[in-house]
């Protein structure tokens, strides 16, 4: 997902970048609904650490530097049923979550 904002040449933009050591564990959650990315969904992970994050406009939330192990991942967004999955995180783990309209 590459959002294409309308920006004039003299506008300042800020970019957030997360760098993670390649040997740590990380989890990237990609939320989709009706075939499109779901931005501003709440992603909660419970396991080795407990954290909440909002998905970007591209439907992604990134959890870096987390302990390896089993996690319960809950994704919720207005207009969709909550999705709950249990998965194992080792190394760089990516999970795609397809949300069902409510």
Buried (B, 14 or more C-beta within 10 A) or exposed (E): EEEEEEEEEEEEEEEEEEEBEEEEBBBBBBBBBEEEBBBEBBBBBBBEEEBEBEBBEBBBBBBBEBEBEEBEBBBBBEEBEBBEEEBEBEEEBEBEBBBEEE
